[in-house]
Amino acid sequence: MHLDHLTPRDRELFRRFGHGPAVRVPHLLVHRAFEQQALAVPDAVAAEHGGSTVTYGELNRRADRLAAWLRRAGVRPGDRVGLFVRRSIPMLVGLLGTLKAGAAYVPQDIGLAPAAQLRHVIRTAATRIVLTQREYAHRVPLPAGVCHLVELDDVGDVDDVGDVGDVGDVGELDRLYGHGTAAPDDGCYVLFTSGTTGPPNGVTVTHRNVANILLTEPGSLGIRPGTRVAQLLNIAFDMAAWEILGCLSHGGTLVIRGKDIAEAARTADVLVATPTVLASIDPAACPRVRAVAVAGEPCPRPLADLWARRCAFHNACGPTETTIVNTMQRHHPDAELLTIGRPTPNNAVYVLDERRRPVPIGEVGEMWAGGDCVSAGYLGDDALTAQRYAPDPYLGGGRRMFRTRDLGRWTPDGELEHLGRTDDQVKIRGFRVEPDSVSAVLESLPGCVRAVTLKRDAQHLVSFVCPQDVDPEAARGAVAAALPYYCVPSAVLPLAALPETDRGKIDKAALLRLATGDTNGDIAGDTGRDARVGVVGA
């Protein structure tokens, strides 16, 4: 009955386009895939960082010791353990040891997250144990008598828990400490949203969710033993799980970066990044790279074409609540459109109207996500969960779907065009405008590699273009030639570089401060680069 308003053809395409392939997932606990690799290739290098390396066998032994310690300390399946670290090999020990103990890890970059955010995370996730590194222990704001701090520098190497068995012998841990292990629908990690529009929300993502995207194609990105995967992203960002667990579950070598992103990328075979981070890397300096995946924000077509000429380039989409990404597409430079592709295996995408009914194929609607990607909901916020998650009438069986707030439409051959977000749509002079459509025109200009368009006030749009030598007058003219007059930005500001958030995305708040003159040096401080601008328009 939910499809009765559609034509027979649209009903058939709704089912065909909207559902990814049904695929068997080899492991439903993602750390089991790592343990399998540790058993098969114990002497292979699992990770390298700052001149140090660790093999699969040693990493597994250190994680087993930590898991045993955590279980002896009372950690049980369903618990959440804070992982407040910087990129490092101890970070991996803490992550894997937490999973082996049956708990979900709650990651924060201890070098970047302010104390108020850490206190919010500890309180919301009800963490009794926080893992960190000795160097950063003083930054963890522990509630008195509530939370225990563990320094990974010690616990990952201690032997006082005794021999916990052979590689991956979780049964021996169970015998010693009697707490059992996680189930597929238990939490794998809890990711907190960036908090740009309010307090950060904790999203519980399950093992089933994570295994489904990382252990099937195309999400596995062809990673095999010996594949070098760069670890570039903030651990508090869900795409870092794609880098870390995606690599270690397939036997690859994780190249953990230091301060220099380009240095790690130069020796990697696989890159996972936001478009903003990827734009800082020169593909000519990365001769080994054979696969790239981007998500987290819209990808400029010139950037996609640049990398797609050199390697397998995957454009993907999906909020944290749908487990890293739930649509992917390998892009080719000669493609008519840059799309976000199709639903990944065991997942579904529905393009619906405001009454949650499917729109005809080719019409714009809001994308809802269904299938094994749909996470468990918001931690401690049942009201928000009820707003954003709903029973899935198309899969049924008690399944839920998630409202992404992304706008999209199906192309005639079953790919999804991403058309911005419902909360990004603005009204200018009474007309509804999609800022991303303005930015897309600007990015089609020769020499323009990135554009962002924002609402400055009820009468004006403002656009930012990169690099700094883009001609603002030509930019406004291109928009005027392609879109209605009310879409033409009143100001175009060329920048040498666009400011970034700590998660590697464009910092729109900083750009708005620049547009309104309230910068206080923010832009130059955020990017560390020259932020002089040229302005055309009132």
C-alpha positions in Angstrom: 0.0 0.0 0.0 3.0 2.3 0.5 3.6 2.2 -3.3 0.1 2.4 -4.5 0.4 6.0 -5.7 3.3 5.1 -8.0 3.1 3.8 -11.6 3.9 0.1 -12.0 7.2 1.1 -13.6 8.2 3.4 -10.7 7.2 0.6 -8.2 9.5 -1.8 -10.0 12.4 0.7 -10.1 11.8 1.7 -6.5 12.5 -1.9 -5.5 15.4 -2.4 -7.9 17.2 0.9 -7.4 16.6 1.2 -3.7 18.1 -2.1 -2.4 21.8 -3.1 -2.4 22.8 -6.7 -3.2 22.2 -9.3 -0.5 25.6 -10.5 0.5 26.9 -12.8 3.2 29.2 -11.1 5.7 32.1 -13.4 6.8 32.3 -12.1 10.4 29.6 -10.4 12.5 32.2 -9.2 15.1 34.7 -7.0 13.3 37.6 -7.8 15.6 37.2 -11.5 14.7 38.4 -10.6 11.2 41.5 -9.0 12.7 42.1 -12.1 14.8 41.9 -14.3 11.7 44.6 -12.2 10.1 46.7 -12.4 13.2 46.5 -16.1 13.1 47.2 -16.3 9.4 50.0 -13.8 9.1 51.4 -13.1 12.6 54.7 -11.7 11.4 53.2 -9.3 8.9 53.4 -5.6 9.8 50.0 -4.4 11.1 50.9 -0.8 11.6 53.8 1.7 11.5 54.1 5.1 13.1 57.0 7.5 13.7 59.6 4.9 12.8 58.0 2.1 15.0 56.2 -0.9 13.7 54.0 -3.7 15.2 53.2 -7.1 13.8 49.8 -8.7 13.7 50.8 -11.3 16.3 52.3 -8.7 18.7 49.3 -6.3 18.3 46.9 -9.2 19.0 48.9 -10.3 22.1 48.9 -6.7 23.5 45.2 -6.3 22.8 44.5 -9.7 24.5 46.4 -8.5 27.6 44.4 -5.3 27.7 41.1 -7.2 27.2 42.0 -9.5 30.1 42.8 -6.5 32.2 39.6 -4.8 31.3 37.5 -7.9 32.1 39.2 -8.3 35.4 38.4 -4.7 36.1 34.7 -5.5 35.6 34.2 -4.4 31.9 31.3 -6.4 30.4 29.5 -6.6 27.0 27.4 -3.5 26.6 29.8 -1.3 28.5 31.6 1.7 26.9 35.3 2.4 27.3 36.7 5.9 26.6 39.6 5.9 24.1 41.1 9.4 24.5 44.3 9.2 22.4 46.3 10.6 19.6 47.2 8.7 16.5 49.7 6.0 17.6 50.2 2.2 18.0 48.8 2.3 21.6 45.6 3.8 20.0 45.2 0.5 18.1 45.9 -1.6 21.3 43.2 0.3 23.1 40.7 0.0 20.3 41.2 -3.7 19.8 41.5 -4.5 23.5 38.2 -2.8 24.2 36.4 -4.8 21.4 37.9 -8.1 22.6 36.6 -7.3 26.1 33.1 -7.1 24.7 32.8 -3.3 25.1 32.3 -0.4 22.7 35.1 2.1 22.4 34.3 5.8 22.6 37.0 7.7 20.7 38.2 11.3 21.2 41.4 13.0 20.0 42.9 14.0 23.3 45.1 16.6 21.6 42.1 18.5 20.1 39.0 17.9 22.1 38.4 20.6 24.8 37.8 19.6 28.4 34.1 20.5 28.3 33.6 18.1 25.4 35.5 15.3 27.1 33.4 15.8 30.2 30.2 15.6 28.1 31.4 12.4 26.4 32.3 10.7 29.7 29.0 11.7 31.3 26.8 10.8 28.3 28.5 7.5 27.5 28.7 6.6 31.3 32.3 5.4 30.9 33.9 4.0 34.0 37.3 3.5 32.3 39.1 5.9 30.0 42.2 4.6 28.1 44.8 7.2 27.2 48.5 7.7 26.8 50.8 8.9 29.7 51.7 12.0 27.8 48.1 13.2 27.7 46.8 11.8 31.0 46.7 15.3 32.6 44.2 16.4 29.9 41.5 13.9 30.9 38.9 15.6 33.1 37.9 12.6 35.3 34.8 12.9 37.5 35.8 12.2 41.1 35.2 8.6 42.1 33.3 7.8 39.0 35.9 7.0 36.3 39.2 5.2 36.3 42.1 6.3 34.0 44.3 3.7 32.4 47.5 4.6 30.6 48.0 2.4 27.5 51.7 2.8 27.8 51.6 0.3 30.7 48.5 -1.9 30.3 49.2 -2.9 26.7 52.5 -4.5 27.7 51.9 -5.9 31.2 52.2 -9.6 31.8 50.6 -9.7 35.3 47.3 -11.0 33.9 49.0 -14.2 32.9 48.9 -16.1 29.7 45.5 -15.4 28.1 45.7 -18.1 25.5 46.6 -18.4 21.9 46.0 -15.7 19.2 42.3 -14.8 19.2 41.4 -17.3 22.0 38.5 -15.4 23.4 37.2 -18.6 25.0 40.2 -18.6 27.3 39.4 -15.0 28.3 35.9 -16.1 29.0 37.1 -18.9 31.2 39.4 -16.6 33.1 37.0 -13.7 33.6 33.6 -15.1 32.9 32.0 -12.1 31.2 31.3 -13.5 27.8 31.8 -11.6 24.6 29.9 -9.1 22.5 27.0 -10.0 20.3 26.6 -8.7 16.7 24.0 -6.1 17.8 26.1 -4.8 20.7 28.0 -1.6 20.3 31.3 -1.6 18.4 31.9 2.1 19.0 30.1 5.3 20.1 30.7 8.3 17.9 29.8 11.8 19.0 28.6 14.2 16.3 30.6 17.4 15.8 28.2 19.5 17.9 28.1 22.4 15.4 24.4 22.9 15.9 24.1 21.9 19.6 25.6 19.5 22.2 27.3 16.5 20.5 25.1 13.5 20.2 26.5 10.0 20.9 25.6 7.5 18.2 25.8 3.8 19.1 27.1 1.8 16.1 27.0 -2.0 16.3 29.3 -4.7 15.2 26.8 -5.8 12.6 26.7 -2.3 11.2 30.5 -2.0 11.0 31.2 -5.5 9.7 28.6 -5.1 6.9 30.3 -2.1 5.3 34.0 -3.0 6.0 33.9 -6.7 5.2 32.0 -6.5 1.9 32.8 -4.9 -1.5 33.0 -2.1 -2.3 33.5 -0.9 1.3 36.5 -3.2 1.7 38.3 -1.2 -1.0 40.2 -4.2 -2.2 42.4 -4.2 0.8 44.5 -7.4 1.1 47.5 -8.6 3.1 50.4 -6.2 2.2 48.1 -3.3 1.1 49.3 0.0 2.7 46.4 2.1 4.0 47.0 5.6 5.2 45.5 6.6 8.6 44.9 10.3 8.1 41.7 11.2 10.0 40.7 12.2 13.5 39.8 9.1 15.5 36.6 10.8 16.7 35.4 10.9 13.1 33.7 7.7 11.9 35.7 7.6 8.7 38.7 6.8 10.8 37.1 3.4 11.6 37.1 2.8 7.9 40.8 3.4 7.7 41.7 1.5 10.9 39.3 -1.5 11.1 39.0 -1.7 7.3 42.8 -2.2 7.1 43.3 -4.5 10.0 40.4 -6.7 9.2 41.9 -7.5 5.8 45.6 -7.9 6.7 46.9 -4.6 5.4 49.5 -2.3 6.9 48.2 0.8 8.5 50.4 3.8 7.9 49.6 6.1 10.8 50.5 9.7 9.9 52.4 12.2 12.0 52.0 15.9 11.4 52.5 15.5 7.6 49.5 14.1 5.8 51.3 14.1 2.5 54.1 12.0 3.9 51.8 9.2 4.9 49.9 9.4 1.6 53.0 9.1 -0.5 53.6 5.5 0.5 50.0 4.3 0.7 48.0 2.1 -1.7 44.6 3.2 -0.3 43.4 6.6 0.9 40.1 7.3 2.8 39.5 11.0 3.2 37.1 13.9 3.2 37.3 15.9 0.0 38.9 18.7 2.0 41.7 16.5 3.2 42.2 14.9 -0.2 42.5 18.3 -1.9 45.6 18.9 0.2 47.4 15.9 -1.3 49.1 15.9 -4.7 48.2 12.8 -6.7 51.4 13.0 -8.7 53.3 12.6 -5.4 51.4 9.3 -4.6 52.5 6.8 -7.3 51.4 3.8 -5.2 47.8 4.9 -4.7 45.3 2.5 -6.5 42.1 3.2 -4.5 40.6 6.4 -3.0 37.3 6.8 -1.2 35.8 10.2 -0.1 32.8 11.0 2.0 31.8 13.4 4.7 30.9 16.4 2.5 30.2 17.0 -1.2 33.1 16.2 -3.5 34.0 18.8 -6.1 33.8 17.3 -9.6 37.4 18.6 -10.6 38.8 16.8 -7.6 37.0 13.6 -8.4 38.1 13.7 -12.0 41.7 14.4 -11.1 42.0 11.3 -8.9 39.8 9.1 -11.1 42.3 9.5 -13.9 45.0 7.8 -11.7 43.2 5.2 -9.6 39.8 3.7 -8.6 38.0 6.7 -7.1 34.9 6.0 -5.0 32.5 8.8 -4.1 30.4 7.8 -1.1 27.8 9.2 1.3 26.3 8.5 4.6 26.0 10.2 8.0 27.4 8.6 11.2 24.0 7.1 12.0 24.2 5.0 8.8 27.6 3.6 9.6 30.4 5.5 7.8 28.7 5.3 4.3 25.7 3.6 2.9 26.1 4.5 -0.8 29.2 4.3 -3.0 30.1 4.7 -6.6 33.3 4.3 -8.6 33.6 7.5 -10.6 35.0 7.8 -14.1 36.2 11.1 -15.5 34.0 10.7 -18.6 30.8 10.1 -16.6 28.0 12.6 -17.2 27.4 13.1 -13.5 29.3 12.7 -10.2 26.9 10.7 -8.2 27.0 9.0 -4.7 26.1 5.7 -6.4 23.9 2.9 -5.1 23.1 1.3 -1.8 26.0 -0.8 -0.4 25.3 -4.5 0.3 22.5 -5.4 2.6 21.4 -1.8 2.7 18.6 0.3 1.2 17.9 3.9 0.3 14.4 5.4 -0.1 13.8 8.8 -1.7 10.6 10.0 0.1 8.3 13.0 0.3 7.3 14.9 3.5 4.7 12.2 4.1 7.3 9.4 3.9 6.0 8.2 0.6 8.3 7.3 -2.3 8.6 10.0 -4.9 8.5 9.0 -8.6 11.9 8.1 -10.1 13.7 11.3 -11.1 12.0 13.6 -8.7 13.7 15.2 -5.7 13.0 13.9 -2.2 14.6 13.2 1.1 16.8 10.2 1.4 16.0 7.7 4.2 18.4 4.8 4.9 17.4 1.2 5.6 19.0 -2.2 6.1 22.1 -3.3 8.1 23.6 0.2 8.1 21.0 1.6 10.5 22.7 2.2 13.8 21.2 1.6 17.3 20.3 5.2 17.9 21.3 8.2 20.1 22.8 7.3 23.5 20.6 8.5 26.3 18.2 10.5 24.0 15.2 8.4 23.2 13.3 11.5 22.1 15.8 12.4 19.4 16.0 8.7 18.4 12.3 8.7 17.8 12.5 11.9 15.7 15.2 10.5 13.3 14.6 6.8 13.3 11.3 5.2 12.2 9.9 1.7 11.5 10.9 0.6 8.0 7.6 -0.2 6.1 9.6 -1.4 3.1 11.7 -4.0 4.8 9.3 -4.7 7.6 10.2 -7.3 10.2 10.8 -4.8 12.9 13.6 -3.1 11.0 14.1 0.7 11.3 15.1 3.4 8.7 17.0 6.6 9.4 16.1 10.1 8.1 19.4 11.4 6.7 18.1 14.9 5.9 20.0 14.7 2.6 18.1 15.6 -0.6 18.5 13.3 -3.7 17.0 11.8 -6.7 17.4 8.7 -8.8 19.0 8.9 -12.2 17.4 6.9 -15.0 20.1 4.2 -14.6 19.7 3.9 -10.8 22.3 6.1 -9.3 21.7 8.8 -6.6 22.4 12.4 -7.2 23.1 14.2 -3.9 21.4 17.6 -3.9 22.3 19.1 -0.6 20.7 18.9 2.8 17.2 19.9 3.9 18.7 22.0 6.6 21.0 23.7 4.1 18.2 24.9 1.9 17.8 28.7 2.3 15.4 31.4 1.2 16.8 34.4 -0.5 14.4 37.3 -1.4 11.6 34.8 -0.8 13.0 32.2 -3.2 14.2 28.7 -2.1 17.8 28.2 -3.1 20.1 25.2 -2.8 23.6 26.6 -2.1 25.3 23.5 -3.3 23.9 24.1 -6.8 25.6 27.5 -6.8 28.9 26.0 -5.7 28.7 23.3 -8.4 28.5 26.0 -11.1 31.5 27.8 -9.5 33.5 24.5 -9.4 32.9 24.1 -13.2 35.0 27.3 -13.8 38.5 26.6 -15.2 41.0 26.9 -12.3 38.4 26.7 -9.5 39.0 23.6 -7.4 36.6 24.3 -4.5 33.6 26.5 -3.8 31.3 26.9 -0.8 28.1 29.0 -0.9 26.4 30.2 2.3 23.5 32.4 3.3 24.8 35.7 4.6 21.4 37.2 5.4 17.8 37.1 4.0 18.8 39.0 0.9 22.3 37.8 0.1 24.3 34.7 -0.7 28.1 34.7 -0.4 30.4 32.3 -2.1 34.0 31.3 -1.3 36.3 30.0 -4.0 39.7 28.5 -4.0 42.5 29.1 -5.1 43.0 32.8 -4.6 43.5 33.7 -8.3 39.9 32.8 -9.3 38.3 35.8 -10.9 35.3 36.9 -8.8 33.6 38.8 -11.6 33.9 35.7 -13.9 32.6 33.6 -11.1 29.5 35.7 -10.6 28.9 35.8 -14.3 29.0 32.0 -14.6 26.3 31.7 -11.9 24.2 34.4 -13.6 24.4 32.5 -16.9 23.4 29.2 -15.4 20.9 29.9 -12.6 18.1 32.4 -11.7 19.1 35.9 -10.6 18.4 35.2 -7.0 21.0 32.5 -6.9 23.8 34.8 -7.9 26.0 35.5 -4.9 26.3 39.1 -3.9 29.9 38.5 -3.0 32.6 36.1 -4.2 35.6 35.8 -1.9 38.7 34.0 -3.4 40.8 32.3 -0.7 44.2 30.7 -0.9 42.8 27.8 1.2 39.5 27.1 2.9 39.4 26.7 6.7 39.0 23.2 8.1 37.4 21.7 11.1 39.3 19.1 13.2 37.4 16.4 11.3 38.8 17.5 7.9 35.7 19.3 6.6 35.1 22.8 5.5 34.5 25.1 8.5 31.4 26.9 7.4 31.1 28.8 10.7 34.6 30.3 10.2 33.6 31.3 6.6 30.5 33.1 7.8 32.5 35.0 10.3 34.8 36.1 7.5 31.7 37.1 5.4 30.3 39.2 8.2 33.7 40.7 9.1 33.8 39.0 12.5 37.0 37.0 12.0 39.4 38.1 14.7 42.1 36.3 12.7 40.1 33.1 12.7 40.6 32.1 9.0 44.3 32.5 9.0 44.5 30.7 12.3 42.3 27.8 11.2 44.2 27.1 8.0 47.6 28.3 8.9 47.8 29.8 5.4 47.3 33.2 3.8 43.6 34.1 3.8 43.5 37.4 2.0 40.4 37.8 -0.2 39.1 39.6 -3.2 35.5 40.7 -3.1 33.0 41.5 -5.9 29.5 42.7 -5.3 27.6 44.6 -2.6 
